[in-house]
Amino acid sequence: MYEYQVNGVRYKGTGASLAGRIPQVHSQIYILYDPAHPERSCIPESDARASRIAGGVLGAVGAAALLAGIGIGLFW
């Protein structure tokens, strides 16, 4: 669990360990949060695997769309 403060409001979040280690209590870590919804946050180092998976999925969808566009352009 981690806590952070945005504009005087304290929020709490949960996250995985950072690169296989658990930070000490009261240590400082980097977090990312959505300025429009500050209650949404993540620990960037713990979410690296999820980001790689999402990037791979989006890359595959983009490649499929590109190939479909080329195919339509060639045979239209």
URLINBEL-V572209 format. One record per residue. RES is the residue in one letter. SS is DSSP state (h for helix, s for strand, l for the rest). Layout:
# URLINBEL-V572209
<<RES;SS> <RES;SS>>
This chain:
# URLINBEL-V572209
<<M;l> <Y;s> <E;s> <Y;s> <Q;s> <V;s> <N;l> <G;l> <V;s> <R;s> <Y;s> <K;s> <G;s> <T;l> <G;l> <A;l> <S;l> <L;s> <A;l> <G;l> <R;s> <I;l> <P;l> <Q;l> <V;l> <H;l> <S;l> <Q;l> <I;l> <Y;l> <I;l> <L;s> <Y;s> <D;s> <P;l> <A;l> <H;s> <P;s> <E;s> <R;s> <S;s> <C;s> <I;l> <P;l> <E;l> <S;l> <D;l> <A;h> <R;h> <A;h> <S;h> <R;h> <I;h> <A;h> <G;h> <G;h> <V;h> <L;h> <G;h> <A;h> <V;h> <G;h> <A;h> <A;h> <A;h> <L;h> <L;h> <A;h> <G;h> <I;h> <G;h> <I;h> <G;h> <L;h> <F;h> <W;l>>
